[in-house]
Amino acid sequence: RQSGRRYNLFLKRRLRIDKRHQSKDSIFFRDGVRRIDFVLSYVDDLNKEWEKKLERRREFESNLQKAGLELETEDKKESEDGKIYFVKIHAPWEVLITYAEVLNIKVPIKENDIPSTVENPLDCMLAPLRLPEKVMHPEPDYFTAPFSKDKQELYLINDESTFFSPSMRNRIVNYILTRCPYGTEEGKKKFGIKRLLNNGTYSAAYPLHDCQYWKKANDPNCDNERYTLYMEWARFLRFYKEQPLDLIRKYYGEKIGIYFAWLGFYTEMLFLAAVVGLICFLYGLFTMDENMSSKEICDPAIGGEIIMCPLCDRECEYWRLNTTCQSSEYSHLFDNVATLFFAIFMGIWVTLFLEFWKRRQARLKYEWDLVDFEEEQQQLQLRPEYEAKCTQKKKNPVTQEMEPYLPVTSQAVRFCVSGTTVLFWVSLIIASMIAVIVYRLAVYAAFASLMENTQTLQPISGLLTPQLATSVTASCLNFVIIMILNFLYEKIAIWITDMEIPRTHMEYENRLTMKMFLFQFVNYYSSCFYVAFFKGKFVGYPGAYTYMFNRWRNEECDPAGCLIELTTQLTIVMAGKQIWGNIQEAIVPWICNWWGRRKARNNPENLYSRWEQDHDLQIFGALGLFYEYLEMVIQFGFITLFVASFPLAPLLALMNNILEIRVDSWKLTTQYRRPVAAKAHSIGVWQEILNGMAILSVVTNAFIVAFTSDMIPRLVYYYAYSENEDSPMSGYINNSLSVFQISDFPDRNKPKLNPENFVICRYRDYRYPPDHERKYLHTMQFWHILAAKLAFIIIMEHVVFIVKFFVAWMIPDVPADVKAKIKREKYLTQKILHEYELEKLKERLCQGDKRATEKEFIATEGRMELSRAM
């Protein structure tokens, strides 16, 4: 029986091979002439809704043909699994020119005659980074104008079959598919492919890739742009090469093109920040031996003689300051004079990045014909879910047509539920952060007791202090909690956004963006804010410690400062997120598509068609770019909000982004179906989010330098309290530690053992000694330092903000040459159109057309003169 099945399968394949002489890897109809612009697929399942789905498909496809589209159906017997029908769609010339005018698509009218800018003298040095000119600029540079059916002779139409690019063609077909009706149900007119996908009438709708990514197509009429993108852009070995943005835009559309342009520009700008950050880190590394604070801590005669108060109640013993020798040396890597310089530099860098991106974006808007494009107009189309769920109607003041709407009361209720849900999840993050703090406090005491009382830890005790051990384990635990909450909240955010029933796709994406960003902002950054601004700030002093929930004693910072712990937290969360994100983005789609790629490589082309190969790929989805932007914006927060504590953060981000560009391009080119081309003239709401984070970063870095770093106390000591002119920083450690009399310990805090009978211990604060009349109250030096910190924050913020606004004012948003090209194109367009009208009038006058009056002729000439003057 088994051999009989194999024989039947062999005969079936043999018949299919004999039946098709044309390769099924072709992107054309059976005639080899008409291009496949879109593919619909469905499974003919015999369930209770089978007849209803069949009727919908018949009506829908009939209406598509009435709209002028041409269809060709592949029977399920021709598919690899024998279950799926494929409907191939072709848009003929008449349909394309009709909807090109409707969509205001710009097409070439004249080759650009403005000379290119002066060559960069560094081009010869950058040659290894360049791609071939044919890849970078697949088409000549043209002046363009909106298409008009009545003026076709104006445009550079050499070949009707290639005049509109495949991305333009699939955009036009998708526009028709989203508006095509398929019947009336329950008294409502139903339309749109999205509804048919939602109710299961069709299983997929997608444009085709033009070839297999690992080899060129056999058909000489195929552009093979996917193969070019893979070979020149989507391979990891090409990480050092520039991106072929024009080819990306031509193949995937402007929306995806603008994302890769932004990501590439962000990565280029990170190179400067990474270099400066590395220099600051090396400065700290080379000056470690000159750090007087760590020298005093490590000196057996100074740090070895200073007895510190216990790190926890009862169980912990007194300890010597020199046990934190190595951690104090490492803290100097990040807590030095260069920290201040780098914080100010990054405040200016973020302004330069945003301003230069505006200029780059303006250049792309011109080059990609997006100058007059209004994104809002494109997004006015109602979402199918909105139309399906809104039963009431009212007249649209713009279109003057009746359309569905959601009553205000229903909107208010939905917003209340949505807002409450978001607040609940934000509260859940705060609760989880408190749980991690409690873990810190409980484990901190355990580590302190363990490390001081266990001889087995002696070899590593100098490096792994209780503070560092607590920080590392808590950061790892926090990272795991962050990833779990992200996974759960993502589904909740989509659910509550769907529940709000946004009217348009733009509203939907903006609402989801704000929900997801708010949650991830709190989720990723809350632990860093705690370490930076709360840890070690409210600990009290021996005998009067501050407790959380009256049980756990608040954490203290290392004698060398809390900055090294903020660095640890930032490194683990940032690096962990980037590593996990790249694994998830690269491995998951690869595994999902492994079987499909295996079929594509092992089966003959005439058995495994181009539409079947693409059908087996993953769906990029309408929110595909949303997650990519969100990932990068969260990373942007790490390298700006807390960069004063970790100068190497831009370097980590740079290495990640170099990999990210290739991972995103690889999965888009090889693992996903070809997305429908869409226009976008900017990165949208993300621009405002980046601006907000840029302003916030100045404030956070000023506070980190003032309150988390030890720089201000050192400067105050250097200028006001130092008594040694030859070595002004000597004695700083002794000056920064206050004295506590052990006999003043209450029973709750007093250690069980004091084998060496210490009389006093030291703690990190500025308080009067026990023999002073103002016993254990803050000294004047404490208030001097506090005043210096506040003054520093005010001065730094004002300096950076003044420089930021001055830089933003100095750098115009649109380059001068782009302004000139825009004016030149508008002038040429008006001139060509007016000359065309003038020629038509002359022809009509010569033919004796009485309607072509002399006044009309003079008016046309007048418009030409006016356009020249303008």
PATOR-776902 format. One record per residue (C-alpha): residue in three letters; x, y, z. Coordinates in steps of 0.5 Angstrom, whole numbers, padded with zeros to 4 digits, always signed. Layout:
// PATOR-776902
AlaXYZ ...
// end
This chain:
// PATOR-776902
Arg+0000+0000+0000 Gln+0006+0005+0002 Ser+0009+0003-0005 Gly+0003+0005-0008 Arg+0002+0012-0005 Arg+0009+0013-0007 Tyr+0007+0011-0014 Asn+0001+0015-0015 Leu+0005+0021-0012 Phe+0010+0020-0017 Leu+0005+0020-0023 Lys+0002+0026-0020 Arg+0008+0030-0020 Arg+0010+0028-0027 Leu+0003+0030-0030 Arg+0004+0037-0027 Ile+0011+0037-0029 Asp+0009+0035-0036 Lys+0003+0040-0036 Arg+0007+0046-0034 His+0012+0048-0039 Gln+0013+0055-0036 Ser+0017+0056-0029 Lys+0012+0057-0024 Asp+0017+0061-0020 Ser+0015+0066-0026 Ile+0012+0072-0023 Phe+0007+0073-0029 Phe+0001+0070-0031 Arg+0001+0063-0035 Asp+0001+0068-0042 Gly+0008+0070-0039 Val+0006+0077-0041 Arg+0002+0080-0035 Arg+0005+0081-0029 Ile+0002+0078-0022 Asp+0001+0085-0018 Phe-0003+0081-0012 Val-0004+0074-0010 Leu-0011+0072-0006 Ser-0011+0065-0003 Tyr-0016+0061+0001 Val-0018+0054+0003 Asp-0024+0051+0001 Asp-0026+0048+0007 Leu-0033+0045+0008 Asn-0036+0048+0014 Lys-0043+0051+0016 Glu-0040+0058+0013 Trp-0038+0055+0006 Glu-0043+0057+0002 Lys-0043+0064+0005 Lys-0036+0065+0004 Leu-0036+0062-0003 Glu-0042+0067-0005 Arg-0037+0073-0002 Arg-0031+0071-0006 Arg-0036+0070-0012 Glu-0038+0077-0011 Phe-0032+0080-0009 Glu-0028+0077-0015 Ser-0033+0079-0020 Asn-0033+0087-0017 Leu-0025+0086-0018 Gln-0026+0085-0025 Lys-0031+0090-0026 Ala-0026+0095-0023 Gly-0022+0093-0029 Leu-0017+0088-0025 Glu-0015+0081-0029 Leu-0016+0075-0025 Glu-0013+0068-0026 Thr-0014+0062-0021 Glu-0010+0056-0019 Asp-0014+0050-0017 Lys-0012+0047-0011 Lys-0010+0041-0015 Glu-0004+0045-0017 Ser-0002+0047-0010 Glu+0004+0043-0007 Asp-0001+0041-0001 Gly-0007+0040-0005 Lys-0011+0044-0001 Ile-0010+0052-0003 Tyr-0013+0056-0008 Phe-0009+0062-0011 Val-0012+0068-0014 Lys-0007+0072-0018 Ile-0009+0079-0020 His-0006+0083-0025 Ala-0007+0091-0026 Pro-0008+0093-0033 Trp-0005+0100-0036 Glu-0012+0103-0036 Val-0013+0101-0029 Leu-0006+0104-0027 Ile-0007+0110-0030 Thr-0014+0111-0027 Tyr-0012+0110-0020 Ala-0005+0113-0021 Glu-0009+0120-0022 Val-0013+0118-0016 Leu-0007+0117-0011 Asn-0004+0123-0014 Ile+0002+0119-0016 Lys+0008+0123-0018 Val+0012+0120-0025 Pro+0018+0123-0029 Ile+0017+0129-0033 Lys+0024+0131-0034 Glu+0031+0129-0032 Asn+0034+0133-0027 Asp+0038+0138-0030 Ile+0041+0141-0023 Pro+0048+0139-0023 Ser+0050+0135-0017 Thr+0054+0138-0011 Val+0061+0138-0010 Glu+0065+0132-0009 Asn+0067+0130-0002 Pro+0075+0130-0002 Leu+0074+0124+0003 Asp+0070+0120-0002 Cys+0077+0116-0004 Met+0078+0114+0003 Leu+0070+0112+0004 Ala+0070+0108-0003 Pro+0071+0101+0001 Leu+0064+0103+0004 Arg+0061+0104-0002 Leu+0056+0100-0006 Pro+0056+0100-0014 Glu+0052+0106-0017 Lys+0047+0102-0020 Val+0045+0099-0013 Met+0045+0105-0010 His+0041+0109-0015 Pro+0037+0104-0019 Glu+0034+0109-0023 Pro+0036+0116-0026 Asp+0034+0122-0022 Tyr+0028+0126-0025 Phe+0023+0132-0024 Thr+0016+0129-0023 Ala+0009+0131-0023 Pro+0003+0128-0021 Phe+0000+0123-0026 Ser-0006+0126-0030 Lys-0009+0121-0035 Asp-0011+0127-0040 Lys-0004+0129-0041 Gln+0000+0122-0042 Glu+0004+0125-0047 Leu+0008+0130-0042 Tyr+0011+0124-0038 Leu+0017+0120-0040 Ile+0013+0113-0042 Asn+0018+0109-0045 Asp+0014+0102-0044 Glu+0008+0102-0041 Ser+0009+0095-0037 Thr+0015+0098-0033 Phe+0013+0105-0033 Phe+0010+0104-0026 Ser+0014+0100-0021 Pro+0012+0094-0018 Ser+0011+0097-0011 Met+0007+0102-0014 Arg+0003+0097-0018 Asn+0002+0093-0011 Arg+0000+0099-0008 Ile-0005+0101-0013 Val-0008+0094-0013 Asn-0008+0094-0005 Tyr-0012+0101-0005 Ile-0018+0097-0010 Leu-0018+0091-0006 Thr-0019+0095+0001 Arg-0025+0099-0002 Cys-0028+0093-0007 Pro-0035+0091-0004 Tyr-0037+0084-0004 Gly-0045+0084-0002 Thr-0050+0086+0003 Glu-0050+0083+0010 Glu-0055+0085+0016 Gly-0057+0091+0012 Lys-0050+0094+0011 Lys-0046+0094+0005 Lys-0039+0090+0006 Phe-0033+0092+0003 Gly-0025+0091+0003 Ile-0020+0085+0003 Lys-0019+0086+0011 Arg-0026+0084+0013 Leu-0025+0078+0008 Leu-0019+0076+0012 Asn-0022+0077+0018 Asn-0028+0073+0017 Gly-0024+0067+0014 Thr-0026+0068+0007 Tyr-0019+0069+0004 Ser-0013+0066+0008 Ala-0008+0071+0006 Ala-0007+0077+0001 Tyr+0000+0079-0001 Pro+0004+0082-0007 Leu+0010+0077-0009 His+0017+0078-0009 Asp+0020+0078-0015 Cys+0025+0072-0015 Gln+0028+0067-0010 Tyr+0033+0071-0005 Trp+0039+0066-0006 Lys+0039+0066-0014 Lys+0036+0070-0020 Ala+0030+0068-0024 Asn+0030+0065-0030 Asp+0025+0070-0033 Pro+0029+0075-0037 Asn+0024+0080-0035 Cys+0024+0080-0028 Asp+0028+0085-0024 Asn+0031+0081-0019 Glu+0031+0086-0014 Arg+0030+0082-0008 Tyr+0037+0078-0010 Thr+0040+0084-0011 Leu+0038+0087-0004 Tyr+0040+0080-0001 Met+0047+0080-0004 Glu+0049+0087-0003 Trp+0045+0089+0004 Ala+0042+0083+0008 Arg+0048+0079+0009 Phe+0052+0080+0015 Leu+0058+0080+0012 Arg+0056+0087+0009 Phe+0055+0090+0015 Tyr+0061+0095+0014 Lys+0057+0097+0007 Glu+0052+0103+0006 Gln+0045+0102+0005 Pro+0042+0102-0002 Leu+0036+0106+0001 Asp+0033+0108-0006 Leu+0033+0101-0008 Ile+0030+0099-0001 Arg+0025+0105-0003 Lys+0023+0102-0010 Tyr+0022+0095-0007 Tyr+0019+0096-0001 Gly+0016+0103-0001 Glu+0017+0109+0003 Lys+0015+0107+0010 Ile+0020+0102+0010 Gly+0025+0106+0007 Ile+0025+0112+0012 Tyr+0025+0107+0018 Phe+0032+0104+0015 Ala+0034+0111+0013 Trp+0033+0113+0020 Leu+0036+0107+0023 Gly+0042+0108+0019 Phe+0043+0115+0020 Tyr+0042+0114+0028 Thr+0048+0109+0027 Glu+0052+0113+0024 Met+0051+0119+0029 Leu+0052+0113+0035 Phe+0059+0113+0032 Leu+0061+0120+0034 Ala+0058+0118+0041 Ala+0062+0112+0042 Val+0068+0114+0040 Val+0068+0120+0045 Gly+0065+0115+0050 Leu+0071+0110+0049 Ile+0076+0116+0050 Cys+0072+0118+0057 Phe+0073+0111+0059 Leu+0080+0110+0057 Tyr+0081+0117+0061 Gly+0078+0113+0067 Leu+0082+0107+0066 Phe+0089+0111+0065 Thr+0088+0115+0071 Met+0086+0109+0076 Asp+0093+0110+0079 Glu+0092+0117+0080 Asn+0086+0117+0084 Met+0087+0119+0091 Ser+0080+0116+0094 Ser+0082+0109+0092 Lys+0089+0110+0094 Glu+0087+0112+0101 Ile+0082+0106+0101 Cys+0087+0101+0099 Asp+0092+0103+0104 Pro+0093+0099+0110 Ala+0095+0105+0114 Ile+0089+0109+0112 Gly+0083+0104+0109 Gly+0086+0098+0113 Glu+0085+0102+0120 Ile+0078+0105+0118 Ile+0073+0100+0122 Met+0066+0101+0118 Cys+0059+0100+0121 Pro+0056+0093+0120 Leu+0052+0093+0113 Cys+0046+0089+0117 Asp+0043+0089+0123 Arg+0045+0084+0129 Glu+0048+0078+0124 Cys+0053+0083+0120 Glu+0060+0084+0123 Tyr+0064+0091+0123 Trp+0069+0091+0117 Arg+0075+0094+0115 Leu+0074+0100+0109 Asn+0080+0097+0105 Thr+0076+0090+0103 Thr+0072+0095+0098 Cys+0079+0097+0095 Gln+0078+0094+0088 Ser+0071+0096+0087 Ser+0073+0103+0089 Glu+0078+0103+0084 Tyr+0073+0100+0078 Ser+0068+0106+0080 His+0074+0111+0078 Leu+0073+0108+0071 Phe+0066+0111+0071 Asp+0066+0117+0076 Asn+0071+0122+0074 Val+0072+0129+0071 Ala+0071+0126+0064 Thr+0064+0124+0067 Leu+0062+0131+0067 Phe+0064+0133+0060 Phe+0061+0127+0057 Ala+0054+0128+0060 Ile+0055+0135+0057 Phe+0057+0133+0050 Met+0051+0128+0050 Gly+0046+0133+0051 Ile+0049+0137+0045 Trp+0050+0130+0041 Val+0042+0129+0042 Thr+0041+0136+0039 Leu+0045+0135+0033 Phe+0042+0128+0032 Leu+0035+0130+0032 Glu+0037+0137+0028 Phe+0041+0133+0023 Trp+0036+0128+0022 Lys+0031+0133+0020 Arg+0035+0135+0015 Arg+0036+0128+0012 Gln+0029+0127+0012 Ala+0028+0133+0008 Arg+0033+0131+0003 Leu+0029+0124+0003 Lys+0022+0127+0002 Tyr+0025+0131-0004 Glu+0028+0125-0007 Trp+0023+0120-0006 Asp+0017+0125-0008 Leu+0014+0126-0001 Val+0014+0134-0001 Asp+0007+0135-0002 Phe+0005+0128+0001 Glu+0000+0129+0006 Glu+0000+0123+0011 Glu-0006+0124+0014 Gln-0010+0124+0008 Gln-0008+0117+0006 Gln-0010+0115+0013 Leu-0017+0118+0013 Gln-0020+0111+0011 Leu-0024+0108+0016 Arg-0021+0101+0019 Pro-0026+0095+0018 Glu-0027+0094+0025 Tyr-0029+0101+0026 Glu-0034+0100+0021 Ala-0036+0093+0023 Lys-0037+0095+0031 Cys-0040+0102+0030 Thr-0048+0101+0028 Gln-0050+0109+0028 Lys-0048+0114+0023 Lys-0047+0121+0022 Lys-0045+0126+0016 Asn-0038+0127+0015 Pro-0037+0134+0014 Val-0031+0133+0009 Thr-0034+0128+0005 Gln-0042+0130+0006 Glu-0043+0122+0006 Met-0046+0118+0012 Glu-0041+0114+0015 Pro-0041+0110+0022 Tyr-0039+0113+0028 Leu-0038+0112+0036 Pro-0042+0116+0041 Val-0039+0120+0046 Thr-0041+0116+0052 Ser-0039+0109+0049 Gln-0032+0113+0047 Ala-0032+0115+0055 Val-0033+0109+0058 Arg-0028+0105+0053 Phe-0023+0110+0055 Cys-0024+0109+0062 Val-0023+0102+0062 Ser-0017+0103+0057 Gly-0014+0108+0062 Thr-0015+0104+0068 Thr-0012+0098+0065 Val-0006+0102+0063 Leu-0005+0104+0070 Phe-0006+0097+0073 Trp-0001+0095+0069 Val+0004+0101+0071 Ser+0002+0099+0078 Leu+0004+0092+0077 Ile+0011+0095+0075 Ile+0012+0099+0081 Ala+0010+0093+0085 Ser+0015+0088+0082 Met+0020+0094+0083 Ile+0018+0094+0090 Ala+0019+0087+0090 Val+0026+0087+0087 Ile+0028+0092+0092 Val+0025+0088+0098 Tyr+0030+0082+0095 Arg+0036+0087+0095 Leu+0035+0089+0102 Ala+0034+0082+0104 Val+0039+0079+0100 Tyr+0044+0085+0102 Ala+0044+0083+0109 Ala+0045+0075+0107 Phe+0051+0077+0102 Ala+0054+0082+0108 Ser+0053+0076+0113 Leu+0056+0071+0108 Met+0062+0074+0105 Glu+0064+0077+0112 Asn+0064+0070+0116 Thr+0066+0065+0111 Gln+0073+0064+0109 Thr+0071+0060+0103 Leu+0070+0067+0099 Gln+0076+0070+0101 Pro+0079+0069+0094 Ile+0074+0074+0091 Ser+0072+0078+0097 Gly+0076+0084+0094 Leu+0072+0084+0088 Leu+0065+0081+0089 Thr+0063+0086+0095 Pro+0056+0085+0098 Gln+0053+0091+0094 Leu+0056+0089+0088 Ala+0053+0082+0089 Thr+0047+0084+0091 Ser+0046+0089+0085 Val+0048+0084+0080 Thr+0043+0078+0082 Ala+0038+0084+0083 Ser+0039+0086+0076 Cys+0039+0079+0073 Leu+0032+0078+0077 Asn+0029+0085+0074 Phe+0031+0083+0067 Val+0027+0077+0067 Ile+0021+0080+0070 Ile+0022+0086+0065 Met+0021+0081+0059 Ile+0016+0077+0063 Leu+0011+0083+0064 Asn+0013+0086+0057 Phe+0011+0079+0054 Leu+0004+0080+0058 Tyr+0003+0087+0057 Glu+0004+0087+0049 Lys-0002+0083+0048 Ile-0006+0087+0053 Ala-0004+0093+0050 Ile-0007+0091+0043 Trp-0013+0088+0046 Ile-0015+0095+0050 Thr-0013+0099+0043 Asp-0018+0094+0039 Met-0023+0095+0045 Glu-0023+0103+0044 Ile-0024+0102+0036 Pro-0020+0107+0034 Arg-0023+0111+0027 Thr-0017+0110+0023 His-0010+0106+0022 Met-0006+0113+0024 Glu-0011+0113+0030 Tyr-0010+0106+0032 Glu-0002+0106+0031 Asn-0001+0113+0035 Arg-0006+0110+0041 Leu-0002+0103+0041 Thr+0005+0107+0041 Met+0003+0111+0047 Lys+0001+0105+0051 Met+0007+0101+0049 Phe+0012+0107+0050 Leu+0009+0109+0057 Phe+0009+0102+0059 Gln+0016+0100+0057 Phe+0019+0107+0059 Val+0017+0105+0066 Asn+0018+0098+0066 Tyr+0026+0099+0063 Tyr+0028+0105+0067 Ser+0024+0104+0073 Ser+0030+0100+0076 Cys+0035+0105+0074 Phe+0031+0111+0077 Tyr+0031+0107+0083 Val+0039+0106+0083 Ala+0041+0113+0081 Phe+0036+0117+0085 Phe+0034+0113+0091 Lys+0038+0108+0093 Gly+0043+0110+0099 Lys+0039+0117+0099 Phe+0035+0115+0105 Val+0039+0110+0110 Gly+0039+0114+0116 Tyr+0045+0113+0120 Pro+0047+0108+0125 Gly+0042+0108+0131 Ala+0037+0111+0127 Tyr+0037+0107+0120 Thr+0031+0108+0116 Tyr+0027+0101+0114 Met+0022+0099+0109 Phe+0015+0097+0112 Asn+0019+0097+0118 Arg+0023+0091+0117 Trp+0028+0091+0112 Arg+0034+0096+0113 Asn+0035+0101+0107 Glu+0041+0100+0102 Glu+0047+0104+0103 Cys+0052+0106+0097 Asp+0059+0103+0097 Pro+0064+0108+0100 Ala+0066+0109+0093 Gly+0059+0111+0091 Cys+0053+0109+0088 Leu+0055+0110+0080 Ile+0058+0103+0079 Glu+0052+0100+0081 Leu+0048+0104+0077 Thr+0053+0102+0071 Thr+0052+0095+0073 Gln+0044+0095+0073 Leu+0045+0099+0066 Thr+0049+0094+0063 Ile+0045+0088+0065 Val+0039+0091+0063 Met+0041+0094+0056 Ala+0046+0088+0054 Gly+0041+0083+0056 Lys+0035+0086+0052 Gln+0039+0087+0046 Ile+0042+0080+0046 Trp+0035+0077+0047 Gly+0032+0082+0042 Asn+0037+0080+0036 Ile+0036+0072+0038 Gln+0028+0073+0038 Glu+0028+0077+0031 Ala+0033+0072+0028 Ile+0032+0065+0030 Val+0024+0065+0031 Pro+0022+0067+0024 Trp+0028+0062+0021 Ile+0025+0056+0025 Cys+0018+0058+0023 Asn+0020+0058+0015 Trp+0025+0052+0016 Trp+0021+0047+0013 Gly+0018+0052+0007 Arg+0025+0054+0005 Arg+0027+0047+0005 Lys+0021+0045+0000 Ala+0023+0051-0004 Arg+0030+0048-0005 Asn+0029+0041-0006 Asn+0023+0041-0010 Pro+0023+0043-0018 Glu+0021+0050-0020 Asn+0015+0048-0023 Leu+0012+0044-0017 Tyr+0013+0050-0012 Ser+0011+0056-0015 Arg+0013+0063-0013 Trp+0006+0065-0010 Glu+0007+0058-0006 Gln+0014+0060-0003 Asp+0011+0067-0001 His+0005+0064+0002 Asp+0010+0060+0007 Leu+0013+0066+0009 Gln+0012+0070+0015 Ile+0007+0076+0015 Phe+0011+0082+0017 Gly+0004+0085+0019 Ala+0001+0093+0019 Leu+0005+0093+0026 Gly+0012+0090+0024 Leu+0015+0097+0024 Phe+0012+0099+0030 Tyr+0016+0094+0034 Glu+0022+0096+0031 Tyr+0022+0103+0032 Leu+0020+0102+0039 Glu+0026+0097+0040 Met+0030+0103+0038 Val+0027+0108+0042 Ile+0028+0104+0048 Gln+0035+0104+0047 Phe+0036+0111+0045 Gly+0033+0112+0052 Phe+0039+0108+0055 Ile+0044+0112+0052 Thr+0041+0119+0053 Leu+0038+0118+0060 Phe+0043+0115+0064 Val+0049+0116+0060 Ala+0053+0120+0065 Ser+0054+0113+0069 Phe+0056+0109+0063 Pro+0060+0112+0057 Leu+0061+0105+0054 Ala+0053+0105+0053 Pro+0054+0109+0046 Leu+0059+0103+0044 Leu+0054+0098+0046 Ala+0049+0101+0042 Leu+0053+0102+0036 Met+0055+0095+0036 Asn+0048+0092+0037 Asn+0045+0097+0031 Ile+0050+0095+0026 Leu+0048+0088+0027 Glu+0040+0090+0028 Ile+0041+0093+0021 Arg+0043+0087+0018 Val+0038+0082+0022 Asp+0032+0087+0020 Ser+0034+0087+0013 Trp+0036+0079+0013 Lys+0029+0077+0016 Leu+0025+0082+0011 Thr+0028+0080+0005 Thr+0029+0072+0006 Gln+0024+0071+0012 Tyr+0017+0075+0011 Arg+0012+0076+0005 Arg+0013+0082+0001 Pro+0010+0088+0005 Val+0005+0092+0001 Ala+0008+0099-0001 Ala+0006+0105+0003 Lys+0008+0112+0004 Ala+0011+0116+0010 His+0014+0122+0010 Ser+0017+0122+0017 Ile+0018+0117+0023 Gly+0011+0120+0025 Val+0010+0120+0033 Trp+0017+0117+0034 Gln+0020+0124+0033 Glu+0016+0127+0038 Ile+0018+0122+0043 Leu+0025+0123+0041 Asn+0025+0130+0043 Gly+0022+0129+0049 Met+0027+0124+0051 Ala+0032+0129+0049 Ile+0030+0134+0054 Leu+0029+0129+0060 Ser+0036+0127+0059 Val+0039+0133+0060 Val+0035+0133+0067 Thr+0037+0126+0069 Asn+0044+0127+0067 Ala+0045+0133+0071 Phe+0042+0129+0077 Ile+0046+0123+0076 Val+0053+0127+0076 Ala+0050+0131+0082 Phe+0047+0126+0087 Thr+0049+0119+0084 Ser+0057+0121+0082 Asp+0062+0123+0088 Met+0064+0129+0084 Ile+0061+0135+0087 Pro+0063+0132+0094 Arg+0070+0132+0092 Leu+0070+0139+0088 Val+0067+0142+0095 Tyr+0073+0138+0099 Tyr+0078+0140+0094 Tyr+0076+0148+0094 Ala+0074+0149+0101 Tyr+0076+0143+0106 Ser+0083+0141+0104 Glu+0088+0142+0108 Asn+0094+0139+0104 Glu+0096+0144+0099 Asp+0101+0139+0096 Ser+0096+0134+0095 Pro+0089+0137+0096 Met+0085+0130+0095 Ser+0089+0127+0101 Gly+0084+0126+0107 Tyr+0078+0126+0103 Ile+0076+0119+0105 Asn+0077+0120+0112 Asn+0073+0127+0111 Ser+0067+0124+0108 Leu+0066+0118+0113 Ser+0062+0120+0120 Val+0064+0117+0127 Phe+0059+0113+0131 Gln+0060+0111+0138 Ile+0058+0103+0138 Ser+0055+0104+0145 Asp+0050+0108+0142 Phe+0047+0102+0138 Pro+0040+0100+0140 Asp+0039+0093+0141 Arg+0036+0092+0134 Asn+0042+0094+0130 Lys+0048+0092+0135 Pro+0052+0086+0132 Lys+0052+0080+0136 Leu+0059+0080+0136 Asn+0065+0085+0137 Pro+0071+0080+0138 Glu+0076+0086+0137 Asn+0072+0091+0142 Phe+0072+0096+0137 Val+0069+0103+0141 Ile+0067+0107+0134 Cys+0065+0105+0127 Arg+0065+0110+0121 Tyr+0059+0111+0116 Arg+0058+0115+0110 Asp+0055+0121+0111 Tyr+0057+0128+0114 Arg+0055+0128+0121 Tyr+0057+0131+0128 Pro+0061+0126+0132 Pro+0058+0123+0138 Asp+0062+0128+0143 His+0060+0134+0139 Glu+0054+0138+0142 Arg+0050+0137+0136 Lys+0051+0130+0136 Tyr+0049+0126+0130 Leu+0046+0132+0126 His+0048+0134+0119 Thr+0055+0139+0119 Met+0055+0145+0115 Gln+0059+0141+0110 Phe+0053+0137+0108 Trp+0049+0143+0107 His+0055+0146+0103 Ile+0055+0140+0098 Leu+0048+0140+0098 Ala+0048+0147+0095 Ala+0053+0146+0091 Lys+0049+0140+0088 Leu+0043+0144+0087 Ala+0047+0150+0084 Phe+0051+0145+0079 Ile+0044+0142+0076 Ile+0041+0149+0075 Ile+0048+0151+0071 Met+0049+0145+0067 Glu+0041+0145+0065 His+0042+0152+0063 Val+0048+0151+0059 Val+0046+0145+0056 Phe+0039+0148+0054 Ile+0042+0154+0051 Val+0047+0151+0047 Lys+0042+0146+0045 Phe+0037+0151+0043 Phe+0043+0155+0039 Val+0045+0149+0035 Ala+0037+0148+0033 Trp+0037+0155+0031 Met+0043+0155+0027 Ile+0042+0149+0023 Pro+0036+0150+0018 Asp+0031+0144+0018 Val+0032+0144+0010 Pro+0038+0144+0007 Ala+0039+0150+0002 Asp+0040+0146-0004 Val+0034+0142-0003 Lys+0030+0148-0003 Ala+0033+0150-0009 Lys+0031+0143-0012 Ile+0024+0144-0010 Lys+0023+0151-0013 Arg+0026+0148-0019 Glu+0022+0142-0020 Lys+0015+0147-0018 Tyr+0017+0152-0023 Leu+0019+0146-0029 Thr+0012+0143-0027 Gln+0008+0149-0028 Lys+0012+0151-0034 Ile+0011+0144-0038 Leu+0004+0144-0036 His+0003+0151-0039 Glu+0007+0150-0045 Tyr+0003+0144-0046 Glu-0004+0148-0045 Leu-0001+0153-0050 Glu+0000+0148-0055 Lys-0007+0145-0055 Leu-0010+0151-0055 Lys-0006+0153-0062 Glu-0008+0146-0065 Arg-0015+0148-0063 Leu-0014+0155-0066 Cys-0011+0152-0072 Gln-0017+0147-0073 Gly-0022+0152-0072 Asp-0024+0151-0066 Lys-0029+0157-0064 Arg-0028+0155-0056 Ala-0021+0157-0056 Thr-0022+0164-0056 Glu-0016+0169-0056 Lys-0017+0171-0049 Glu-0016+0164-0047 Phe-0010+0164-0051 Ile-0007+0170-0047 Ala-0009+0168-0041 Thr-0005+0162-0042 Glu+0001+0166-0044 Gly+0000+0170-0038 Arg+0000+0164-0033 Met+0007+0162-0036 Glu+0010+0169-0035 Leu+0007+0169-0028 Ser+0010+0162-0026 Arg+0017+0165-0029 Ala+0017+0171-0025 Met+0015+0166-0019 
// end
